[in-house]
């Protein structure tokens, strides 16, 4: 029986990363790549599309 292990490419450097408990920074290959990604979020270089709310209303109030 062959057991396959999922692997992904690091979102920062594209190095192959095995998705196992031994890969401490998965899906990143290293702490450095994880920190670079966090820095990009902190600088608001990344964004998630969605409805922008111009008020402090809760989403339930918009229905």
N, CA, C and O atoms as CSV, one atom per row, in Angstrom:
chain,resi,resn,atom,element,x,y,z
A,1,UNK,N,N,0.836,-1.179,0.000
A,1,UNK,CA,C,0.000,0.000,0.000
A,1,UNK,C,C,0.885,1.248,0.000
A,1,UNK,O,O,1.840,1.354,0.769
A,2,UNK,N,N,0.543,2.181,-0.878
A,2,UNK,CA,C,1.289,3.424,-0.968
A,2,UNK,C,C,0.492,4.543,-0.317
A,2,UNK,O,O,-0.690,4.728,-0.606
A,3,UNK,N,N,1.150,5.284,0.565
A,3,UNK,CA,C,0.516,6.428,1.209
A,3,UNK,C,C,1.064,7.682,0.550
A,3,UNK,O,O,2.276,7.883,0.485
A,4,UNK,N,N,0.159,8.526,0.063
A,4,UNK,CA,C,0.575,9.763,-0.578
A,4,UNK,C,C,0.477,10.906,0.419
A,4,UNK,O,O,-0.454,10.959,1.223
A,5,UNK,N,N,1.431,11.811,0.367
A,5,UNK,CA,C,1.435,12.993,1.227
A,5,UNK,C,C,1.181,14.215,0.359
A,5,UNK,O,O,1.843,14.427,-0.657
A,6,UNK,N,N,0.211,15.011,0.781
A,6,UNK,CA,C,-0.110,16.232,0.055
A,6,UNK,C,C,1.055,17.206,0.147
A,6,UNK,O,O,1.644,17.391,1.212
A,7,UNK,N,N,1.374,17.814,-0.961
A,7,UNK,CA,C,2.386,18.860,-0.950
A,7,UNK,C,C,1.836,20.064,-1.707
A,7,UNK,O,O,1.040,19.924,-2.636
A,8,UNK,N,N,2.271,21.233,-1.294
A,8,UNK,CA,C,1.865,22.488,-1.927
A,8,UNK,C,C,3.109,23.328,-2.147
A,8,UNK,O,O,4.170,23.047,-1.590
A,9,UNK,N,N,2.969,24.351,-2.955
A,9,UNK,CA,C,4.083,25.287,-3.150
A,9,UNK,C,C,3.939,26.419,-2.151
A,9,UNK,O,O,2.840,26.930,-1.939
A,10,UNK,N,N,5.031,26.804,-1.544
A,10,UNK,CA,C,5.054,27.933,-0.620
A,10,UNK,C,C,4.523,29.159,-1.360
A,10,UNK,O,O,4.993,29.465,-2.456
A,11,UNK,N,N,3.546,29.870,-0.774
A,11,UNK,CA,C,2.982,31.034,-1.451
A,11,UNK,C,C,3.991,32.152,-1.722
A,11,UNK,O,O,3.752,32.993,-2.588
A,12,UNK,N,N,5.092,32.176,-1.011
A,12,UNK,CA,C,6.078,33.247,-1.175
A,12,UNK,C,C,7.189,32.852,-2.144
A,12,UNK,O,O,7.405,33.542,-3.141
A,13,UNK,N,N,7.896,31.757,-1.873
A,13,UNK,CA,C,9.065,31.403,-2.688
A,13,UNK,C,C,8.826,30.253,-3.659
A,13,UNK,O,O,9.694,29.934,-4.473
A,14,UNK,N,N,7.657,29.632,-3.577
A,14,UNK,CA,C,7.249,28.536,-4.477
A,14,UNK,C,C,7.986,27.223,-4.241
A,14,UNK,O,O,7.889,26.311,-5.062
A,15,UNK,N,N,8.718,27.107,-3.139
A,15,UNK,CA,C,9.385,25.853,-2.786
A,15,UNK,C,C,8.319,24.830,-2.385
A,15,UNK,O,O,7.309,25.198,-1.786
A,16,UNK,N,N,8.530,23.564,-2.704
A,16,UNK,CA,C,7.593,22.496,-2.372
A,16,UNK,C,C,7.556,22.274,-0.855
A,16,UNK,O,O,8.602,22.172,-0.214
A,17,UNK,N,N,6.353,22.199,-0.287
A,17,UNK,CA,C,6.179,22.005,1.160
A,17,UNK,C,C,5.274,20.804,1.380
A,17,UNK,O,O,4.161,20.755,0.857
A,18,UNK,N,N,5.748,19.840,2.151
A,18,UNK,CA,C,4.913,18.697,2.506
A,18,UNK,C,C,3.958,19.102,3.615
A,18,UNK,O,O,4.366,19.740,4.585
A,19,UNK,N,N,2.697,18.739,3.479
A,19,UNK,CA,C,1.697,19.092,4.477
A,19,UNK,C,C,1.642,18.000,5.553
A,19,UNK,O,O,0.701,17.210,5.629
A,20,UNK,N,N,2.680,17.994,6.370
A,20,UNK,CA,C,2.770,17.035,7.470
A,20,UNK,C,C,2.993,17.791,8.768
A,20,UNK,O,O,3.285,18.987,8.761
A,21,UNK,N,N,2.854,17.088,9.873
A,21,UNK,CA,C,3.065,17.732,11.174
A,21,UNK,C,C,4.517,18.181,11.358
A,21,UNK,O,O,4.803,19.026,12.206
A,22,UNK,N,N,5.424,17.621,10.570
A,22,UNK,CA,C,6.835,18.013,10.664
A,22,UNK,C,C,7.114,19.352,9.975
A,22,UNK,O,O,8.143,19.979,10.226
A,23,UNK,N,N,6.202,19.787,9.112
A,23,UNK,CA,C,6.351,21.078,8.424
A,23,UNK,C,C,5.719,22.148,9.300
A,23,UNK,O,O,4.532,22.448,9.173
A,24,UNK,N,N,6.519,22.717,10.185
A,24,UNK,CA,C,6.009,23.603,11.229
A,24,UNK,C,C,5.351,24.872,10.709
A,24,UNK,O,O,4.484,25.429,11.383
A,25,UNK,N,N,5.736,25.340,9.537
A,25,UNK,CA,C,5.240,26.627,9.047
A,25,UNK,C,C,4.288,26.469,7.863
A,25,UNK,O,O,3.999,27.439,7.162
A,26,UNK,N,N,3.803,25.255,7.642
A,26,UNK,CA,C,2.935,25.004,6.486
A,26,UNK,C,C,1.767,25.969,6.440
A,26,UNK,O,O,1.208,26.262,7.497
A,27,UNK,N,N,1.373,26.469,5.323
A,27,UNK,CA,C,1.797,26.116,3.965
A,27,UNK,C,C,3.076,26.825,3.517
A,27,UNK,O,O,3.463,26.738,2.352
A,28,UNK,N,N,3.725,27.521,4.441
A,28,UNK,CA,C,4.982,28.184,4.110
A,28,UNK,C,C,6.140,27.230,4.360
A,28,UNK,O,O,6.029,26.309,5.170
A,29,UNK,N,N,7.245,27.451,3.668
A,29,UNK,CA,C,8.396,26.555,3.826
A,29,UNK,C,C,9.240,26.925,5.040
A,29,UNK,O,O,10.002,26.098,5.540
A,30,UNK,N,N,9.109,28.161,5.518
A,30,UNK,CA,C,9.968,28.609,6.613
A,30,UNK,C,C,9.308,29.754,7.376
A,30,UNK,O,O,8.310,30.324,6.935
A,31,UNK,N,N,9.879,30.072,8.513
A,31,UNK,CA,C,9.406,31.205,9.311
A,31,UNK,C,C,9.580,32.497,8.522
A,31,UNK,O,O,8.737,33.391,8.596
A,32,UNK,N,N,10.656,32.596,7.777
A,32,UNK,CA,C,10.926,33.787,6.974
A,32,UNK,C,C,9.784,34.045,5.995
A,32,UNK,O,O,9.273,35.163,5.919
A,33,UNK,N,N,9.379,33.017,5.245
A,33,UNK,CA,C,8.290,33.182,4.280
A,33,UNK,C,C,6.975,33.484,4.986
A,33,UNK,O,O,6.179,34.284,4.494
A,34,UNK,N,N,6.739,32.859,6.122
A,34,UNK,CA,C,5.525,33.150,6.890
A,34,UNK,C,C,5.516,34.614,7.337
A,34,UNK,O,O,4.487,35.284,7.253
A,35,UNK,N,N,6.655,35.103,7.808
A,35,UNK,CA,C,6.749,36.487,8.268
A,35,UNK,C,C,6.607,37.489,7.115
A,35,UNK,O,O,6.017,38.556,7.287
A,36,UNK,N,N,7.141,37.149,5.957
A,36,UNK,CA,C,6.980,38.014,4.781
A,36,UNK,C,C,5.497,38.131,4.445
A,36,UNK,O,O,5.003,39.229,4.185
A,37,UNK,N,N,4.793,37.016,4.448
A,37,UNK,CA,C,3.361,37.020,4.147
A,37,UNK,C,C,2.586,37.844,5.170
A,37,UNK,O,O,1.709,38.627,4.804
A,38,UNK,N,N,2.906,37.668,6.446
A,38,UNK,CA,C,2.241,38.442,7.497
A,38,UNK,C,C,2.488,39.941,7.298
A,38,UNK,O,O,1.578,40.751,7.474
A,39,UNK,N,N,3.705,40.301,6.936
A,39,UNK,CA,C,4.037,41.697,6.688
A,39,UNK,C,C,3.228,42.288,5.543
A,39,UNK,O,O,2.824,43.449,5.599
A,40,UNK,N,N,2.992,41.495,4.508
A,40,UNK,CA,C,2.191,41.966,3.383
A,40,UNK,C,C,0.746,42.214,3.807
A,40,UNK,O,O,0.128,43.185,3.371
A,41,UNK,N,N,0.209,41.339,4.654
A,41,UNK,CA,C,-1.144,41.570,5.182
A,41,UNK,C,C,-1.157,42.817,6.053
A,41,UNK,O,O,-2.086,43.620,5.967
A,42,UNK,N,N,-0.141,42.987,6.889
A,42,UNK,CA,C,-0.089,44.133,7.799
A,42,UNK,C,C,0.011,45.456,7.032
A,42,UNK,O,O,-0.532,46.468,7.474
A,43,UNK,N,N,0.701,45.452,5.887
A,43,UNK,CA,C,0.815,46.652,5.056
A,43,UNK,C,C,-0.415,46.843,4.172
A,43,UNK,O,O,-0.504,47.806,3.411
A,44,UNK,N,N,-1.354,45.915,4.285
A,44,UNK,CA,C,-2.578,45.914,3.478
A,44,UNK,C,C,-2.284,45.783,1.986
A,44,UNK,O,O,-3.001,46.331,1.149
A,45,UNK,N,N,-1.209,45.042,1.665
A,45,UNK,CA,C,-0.898,44.749,0.264
A,45,UNK,C,C,-1.874,43.728,-0.308
A,45,UNK,O,O,-2.123,43.703,-1.513
A,46,UNK,N,N,-2.419,42.895,0.557
A,46,UNK,CA,C,-3.416,41.906,0.164
A,46,UNK,C,C,-4.781,42.417,0.597
A,46,UNK,O,O,-4.901,43.225,1.518
A,47,UNK,N,N,-5.793,41.933,-0.082
A,47,UNK,CA,C,-7.151,42.270,0.351
A,47,UNK,C,C,-8.074,41.126,-0.015
A,47,UNK,O,O,-7.774,40.323,-0.899
A,48,UNK,N,N,-9.184,41.064,0.663
A,48,UNK,CA,C,-10.206,40.077,0.396
A,48,UNK,C,C,-11.406,40.837,-0.134
A,48,UNK,O,O,-11.888,41.771,0.506
A,49,UNK,N,N,-11.892,40.439,-1.304
A,49,UNK,CA,C,-13.026,41.135,-1.889
A,49,UNK,C,C,-14.274,40.915,-1.049
A,49,UNK,O,O,-14.448,39.869,-0.425
A,50,UNK,N,N,-15.120,41.904,-1.047
A,50,UNK,CA,C,-16.381,41.807,-0.329
A,50,UNK,C,C,-17.084,43.141,-0.375
A,50,UNK,O,O,-16.584,44.104,-0.957
A,51,UNK,N,N,-18.227,43.189,0.233
A,51,UNK,CA,C,-18.978,44.437,0.296
A,51,UNK,C,C,-18.324,45.363,1.294
A,51,UNK,O,O,-18.008,44.959,2.413
A,52,UNK,N,N,-18.119,46.598,0.896
A,52,UNK,CA,C,-17.558,47.558,1.843
A,52,UNK,C,C,-18.712,48.222,2.581
A,52,UNK,O,O,-19.711,48.616,1.981
A,53,UNK,N,N,-18.557,48.332,3.861
A,53,UNK,CA,C,-19.575,48.956,4.691
A,53,UNK,C,C,-19.099,50.344,5.066
A,53,UNK,O,O,-18.013,50.505,5.623
A,54,UNK,N,N,-19.896,51.332,4.767
A,54,UNK,CA,C,-19.513,52.705,5.104
A,54,UNK,C,C,-19.985,53.100,6.490
A,54,UNK,O,O,-19.675,54.191,6.968
A,55,UNK,N,N,-20.733,52.218,7.138
A,55,UNK,CA,C,-21.209,52.491,8.488
A,55,UNK,C,C,-20.713,51.397,9.407
A,55,UNK,O,O,-20.074,50.443,8.963
A,56,UNK,N,N,-21.002,51.531,10.660
A,56,UNK,CA,C,-20.625,50.503,11.628
A,56,UNK,C,C,-21.740,49.483,11.819
A,56,UNK,O,O,-21.769,48.788,12.835
A,57,UNK,N,N,-22.654,49.381,10.864
A,57,UNK,CA,C,-23.793,48.462,10.980
A,57,UNK,C,C,-23.321,47.019,10.891
A,57,UNK,O,O,-22.348,46.712,10.202
A,58,UNK,N,N,-24.016,46.144,11.591
A,58,UNK,CA,C,-23.763,44.713,11.495
A,58,UNK,C,C,-24.377,44.207,10.211
A,58,UNK,O,O,-25.324,44.806,9.703
A,59,UNK,N,N,-23.861,43.123,9.680
A,59,UNK,CA,C,-24.385,42.593,8.420
A,59,UNK,C,C,-25.850,42.189,8.543
A,59,UNK,O,O,-26.581,42.266,7.556
A,60,UNK,N,N,-26.303,41.762,9.715
A,60,UNK,CA,C,-27.713,41.411,9.906
A,60,UNK,C,C,-28.617,42.629,9.744
A,60,UNK,O,O,-29.773,42.491,9.343
A,61,UNK,N,N,-28.103,43.821,10.051
A,61,UNK,CA,C,-28.896,45.035,9.941
A,61,UNK,C,C,-29.104,45.452,8.492
A,61,UNK,O,O,-29.974,46.276,8.209
A,62,UNK,N,N,-28.321,44.897,7.570
A,62,UNK,CA,C,-28.390,45.302,6.172
A,62,UNK,C,C,-29.458,44.549,5.401
A,62,UNK,O,O,-29.778,44.928,4.274
A,63,UNK,N,N,-30.011,43.503,5.969
A,63,UNK,CA,C,-30.991,42.685,5.251
A,63,UNK,C,C,-32.325,43.360,5.146
A,63,UNK,O,O,-33.257,42.799,4.569
